[in-house]
């Protein structure tokens, strides 16, 4: 028994032949594709959350007061501006209203338009005085968040949910790929595993070698996928950030924390899946 290989003493060797059974080509390529999808899902989750937060914060204190076309808006603006909770109250110019309505109504100079007052309330301001004042104005109509804003918020939340679902599905598919690769490695090295098992090699040592090999391949594949994802995400950020957040994109807009954790999570998923799969199979050997 002195010549029996001791798995713990062969850390620098490959007694199971895993480098041949589990090559560093196919599985890393598949994991790279999954990591690319996961990176896009992470960016989509954070981007949609940031968009929803910006719109919710930007419109929370924005109100639009509509008055009849023949109303005298000047005194109303002064009364609104004098309220303690009002940060700003401005009359929307008629030219601006006609410009906004031109795509739907065309050029109609003689069409009377309602007077519109844009009101910005202070954060956590008491809206009771404002609402009481609006009720005292004949023909006044108040609009908080418009339908378009609500649709944008619903769209952003839907994108966030879909991104999270895509991330979960990617993790499940990745785990299935590792399980299949582990079983393929078991089939390729079955005789060697059985011999070592009969000679007294412990199950945890055999499973540990498989798990470390699969963790390395999965982590390597995730790094490859991340290398592809970074320029793609940057190009998307340069196009999306100016539209969604009204500013130029910067490198800080990329979800660096989630991207940095991606190779570690992939390696951890590969290690755990391989360990569970192989130890389950080894128990059947008795």
N, C-alpha and C positions, 0 to 999 in steps of 0.2 A: 504494500500500500504506500510505500515511500515515494513511488514514481507517479502516484495519482496526481493529476494537475490540481492545484489549488487555485481557484478562481481569483481569490484576492491577491495572490502573488503574481498574477499575470496581467496586471492592469495595463502594462505597456504593450501587450501582445494581443492577438486576436484568435484565441483557441476555438471559437465558434465559427470563424470564417464569415463574420457579419459584413466585412467590407465588400465581400463578393456577393453575399446573399442580399444585402441591402445596399444597393449602389447609390452613389451620390449624384444621380442624374434625374431619373424619372420622378421620384418622390419630391425632391426639392423644387422641380419645375412645377409640379402640381400645387405644392404648398405656396410657391411664389404667386401663382394665379389666385389662389384663395386669399393670400395676404393683400394682393392688389384690391380685390373686392372689399376686404375688411377695411383697408385704409380709406377707400371711397365712402364706405358706410360710416366710419368714424367721423370723417370730414362732413358728411351730410348731416349726421346727428348734431354736431356742434354748430354747424352753419345754420341749420334750421332753428335751433334753440336761440342763437344770437339774433337771428332775424325776427323771431317772434318777440323776444324781449325788447328789441329796439322799437318795434312798432307799438307794442303794448305801452312802453314807457313814453314814447313820443306822442301818443294820442290820448293818454289817460287824462291829461288836463286840457285837451284841445276841444273847444266847443264852437259851434257855428250857429249864430242867431240870425234868423231870416225875418225881415220886416216887409210889409207891403211896399209896392213900388212908389206910392205917393207919400210914404212916411218920412218924417224929418229924423234922420238917423243921428245927426250931430249931438243933440242932447242925450240921446240914449247911450252913445259911446262915452260921453262924459260921465254919466251916472254909473255905467259899468266899470269904467276905469277908477272910479272913486271907491269901489267896494274893497274892503280889506283883503279879501281872498283873490283879487284879480291881479295877475302879473302884467297883462297887456290886453288892450281892447282896441282893435283897429277896424276901420271900415274898408271893406274890399272894394277897390275902384271898379267903376262900371266897365271900363275898358278891359280890365282883367277878366271880368265875368263874361263879357262878349267873346273874348279870346278863347276861354275855356269851353264855351257853348258852340263856337263856330263849327267844329267837326260834325255836330248833330243838327244844328239849326241853320247853318250857313250865315251869310251876311244879312242880318235883318236889323238895320239901324233904328227902325221905328218901333220895334217890339219892346214894350216896357218890361224891365227886369226888377225883381225884388231887391231890396237893399240887404246886403250880407255883412254881418259883423263877425270878425274872427276874435274869439276870446280865449286867452290862455290863463288858466287858474294856477295858483301856487300849489306846490305839493302839499297834500293833506289839508287843503283849505276847506273850511266849512262852506258848502254850496247852498245852504239854506237862504242867506240873503240874496244870492244870485237868482235862485229859482223864484223867490218871492217877487223880485223886481221884474223878471220875465213875465210872470203871470199878470202883472199890472200893465203890461204894454199891449195895446190892442193889436190883434193880428200877428203877434210874434210866434214863431215856431222855432223850437230848439232841436238841434241835431248834435248828438255826442259823437260816437264813432260811427261813421258811415258804413253802408253795406260793403263797399270796396275794402275798407280796412278790416272788417270782420272776415271777409273772404281771404284776405292775405294771411290773417292769423290762423284761420282753419287750414289753409294750404301749408303754412310753415309747420304747424303741429302734425299734419298728416305726413309731411316729408320726414319729420323727426321719428315718428312711429315706424314708417317704412324702413328708415335707415337702421333703427334698432333691430327690427325683424330681420333685415338682411345680415346684420352682424351676427345674430344668433344662428341663423341658417348656415352662414359661412363656418361658424365654429362647429356645428353639428356635422357638416359635410367634411370638414377637416379631420374631425375625430374619426369619422368612418373611413377616410383614406388611410389614416395611420393604422387603424385596426386591420384593414385589408393588407397593408404592407407588412404588418407584423405577422399575420397568418401566412403570407407568402414567404417571409423569412423562416418561419417555423417549418413550412413544407420543404424549403430548400436545405435546411440544416437539421432535419428531424433525426436522422441517424446519429449525428454528432451529439445532439442534445440528449438523446436517450442514453448514449454511451456514458456521457459525463454524469448524467443523473444516476445511472446504475453504479458508477464508480464512487458516488458519494458527494458530488457537487450539490451544494444547497440550491433550492429553488430561487431564493432571493438573489443569489449571485448570478445565476443564469438570466433571470428576468431583469436584473439590474443592468447587465451588459446590453441586452436588447433595448431597454428603456433609454440608456445613455446614447446608443447609436441613433435611435429614432428621434430623440430630443435634439441631437446635433443636426440631423438632416432637416428637421422641421424648422429649427432656428435659422439654419443656413438658407432655406427656401424663403422664409419670411424676410430675411435681409435682402435677398434678390428682389422680392416683390416690392419691398419698401423703396429700393433704389429706382424701380420703375414708377412707383406711385408719386414720389416727391415732385418730379418735374410736371407730371400730369396735374397734381393738386395745385401747384403754383400757377400753371396756365389757367386752370379753372378759377382760382382765387382772383387773378388779375382781371378776369371778365365779370365775375359775380359780385365781388366786394363793392366796386363803384356803383353798381345798380342797387344792391341790397342795403348797403350802409352809407352810401353817398360820400365815399372817400376812396383814395387810392389804396390798393392792397399793399400790405407789408408782410414780411416773413413771419411776424408774430401772429398773423391771422391763421396760419396753419396749426392744426391740433397736435403740437409737438409731443405733449405728454402721452396721448393715446398712441401716436405713431411710434414713440420710443418703447412703449410697453409691448408693441405687437410682436417683435421677435421673442421676447421673454415669454409671452403668453403662448405663442406657437410652440416653443420648446417645452414649456410646461405641459401643454395639451398632448404633445407627442410622447413625452416621458410617462405621463399618467396612463394614457390609453395603452401604450405598449406594455407597461407593467401589469395592468389589470388583465389584458388579453393573454399575456404569456403565463402569468401565475394561474389563471383559470385553466389554461391548457395543461400546465404541469401537474395540477392536482389530479387530473385524470390518469397520470402515470402511476399514482399511488406512492 
